[in-house]
Amino acid sequence: MEPRQIGIPRTLAELGMREGHLATFAEMAAADLTAGGNPVRVGMPEMRRLYEAALSGRL
C-alpha cells in the first residue's frame, strides 16, 4: 500500500513547508542539541540539502 493511499504526505511541501522556510529550519536543526549525536557530522549546509530533498520528495 502506498503512503498516499492512506493520506500520508510524501514531501514537506505537502505539509505546507515552502522554500522560504529552508534557511530557518536548517539553522534550527544544525543548532539542535540532538545534531551532536548524529554519526555523520552535519551543519547548516548539510541540513539545508536534506530539507531541500525532503521538500521536493527526492530520496
C-alpha positions in Angstrom: 0.0 0.0 0.0 1.3 3.4 -1.0 1.5 6.2 1.7 -0.7 8.4 -0.4 -3.5 5.8 -0.4 -3.9 6.3 3.3 -3.2 10.0 3.4 0.4 10.2 4.5 2.3 13.1 2.9 5.3 12.2 0.8 7.0 15.6 0.9 7.5 18.5 3.2 5.8 20.7 0.6 2.6 18.6 1.1 2.8 19.5 4.8 3.0 23.2 3.9 6.7 23.9 4.0 8.0 26.3 1.4 11.4 27.1 0.0 11.4 30.3 2.1 11.4 28.2 5.2 14.6 26.2 4.4 17.2 28.5 5.9 15.3 28.8 9.2 14.7 25.1 9.5 18.3 24.2 8.5 19.7 26.7 11.1 17.5 25.4 13.8 18.3 21.7 13.0 22.0 22.3 12.9 21.9 24.1 16.3 19.7 21.5 17.9 21.4 19.5 20.7 20.4 16.2 19.1 22.5 17.0 16.0 25.6 16.3 18.0 24.5 12.6 18.4 24.4 12.1 14.6 27.1 9.6 13.5 27.7 11.9 10.5 28.8 15.5 11.3 26.1 17.9 10.0 26.0 21.6 9.8 23.7 24.1 8.2 24.7 23.3 4.6 24.1 19.6 5.1 20.8 20.2 6.8 19.7 22.6 4.1 20.4 19.9 1.4 18.4 17.4 3.5 15.4 19.8 3.8 15.6 20.6 0.0 15.4 16.9 -0.8 12.5 16.4 1.6 10.7 19.4 0.3 10.7 18.0 -3.2 10.5 14.3 -2.4 13.9 13.3 -3.6 15.2 10.2 -1.8 
